[in-house]
């Protein structure tokens, strides 16, 4: 079996796959080059920046392509419906980056609460603005989590340990589960939360628009470590410029790797370049999950 790893994979995982007797191509191809080689590949392993669209899948299907593996969680870069039509299997690694993404969201929450991003910029500009950057403790504050899957629940546990009150919104009310938090409708959650953290999958339309920002506290902060486009970026800028909210932390953008410059440069926004799952530990777990998926007699995490 011939496997193309198009955006890299942890070295130990590559060694294991080679040990299975597979031919491994560990090289980054752009879209046009990928189109040229896809018919000769049995399994394509990608991260978030490889576009696996209808055209690529069709050409692969006319050759050897049997499977696409997403080294990560989100599959919005893969045409899932068409892959299913062609009976090309699609797998992901849903457990690997849970703690990493939750910790990044929590890190951004602390950065916002204590004005750490602003203080760094100020000091680097030779200014000592201690009085201007009076912060707030997070203990006793309310964290509203939108999307209560693996990452949302993980964040709830971590924030609860720091003394925060947890409320959440999801498609489902999970009721009495071993995770802190009480269910609220979205329009009920927004005006109650001091911090709002989004952990939904990719959505075709923005979930947070101007009307949702208007419902939030003027002192509230919003964090997006989910998917770009879940927050309407223009509405976010309007909310920041008109003091609907106090600040934001954004790890994911609608247009990556060319994010909205106004958001990146806004003084009340903490930004990172889609670092949610970018830890040594998550990369290792992703690699190990993929070796489990590709064991000759085993298939897991089919979507």
Secondary structure, 3 states (H helix, E strand, C coil): CEEEECCCCCHHHHHHHHHCCCEEEECCCCHHHHHHHHHHCCEEEECCCCCECHHHHHHHHCCCCCEEEECCCCCCCECHHHHHHCCCEEECCCCCCHHHHHHHHHHHHHHHHCCHHHHHHHHHCCCCCCHHHCCCCCCCCEEEEECCCHHHHHHHHHHHHCCCEEEEECCCCCCCCCCCCEECCHHHHCCCCCEEEECCCCCCCCCECHHHHHHCCCCCEEEECCCCCCECHHHHHHHHHCCCCCEEEECCCCCCCCCCHHHHCCCCEEECCCCCCCCHHHHHHHHHHHHHHCCCCCCCCEC
